[in-house]
Amino acid sequence: MRGLGQQVQELLMSTLHSRLRLKLATALLVGAAATAAGSMASIAAEPASLEGAWRGSGNVRFATGETERATCRASFRKRGVNGFVMTATCATPSAKATQTAELTRSGSNRFSGSFENAEFGVSGSITVTVNGNSLSASLIGGGATAVMSLNR
């Protein structure tokens, strides 16, 4: 028969082992949860991409002060790590024009650069902000401005 002291010691050891197993299990669960949360955060924080075809509309304000509604189709192609090249064709009731642009990522969902319309001899700056499958683009050049909303 075991003595009372030995029984107490065995009970304490058993309790200690149970607590250590519980702490280990808790640590493993917390570690797994943190890893999963970190993976989800990196997916959520993945930078926006311009790549692909977009279409939509907006307004163009000409140097004369006249404003016209425009519809546009744009295509963005990746160039380098943070760069994109754009070709866009836009039409207003009075004209149709093709622009090209080179943009560089300036934030996780923001791009900026320069555009050129060789046909009309107009160039200027372009800023694009992407939000999921939508983008807003602002162009300023040649005394005119344009604000467009495009979707994939």
Buried (B, 14 or more C-beta within 10 A) or exposed (E): EEEEEEEEEEEEEEEEEEEEEEEEEEEEEEEEEEEEEEEEEEEEEEEBEBEEEBBBEBBBBBEEEEBBEBBBBBBBEEEEEEBBBBEBEBBBEEEEBBBBBBBBBBEEBBBBBBBBBEEEEBBBEBBBBBEEEEBBBBBBBBEBBBBBBBEE
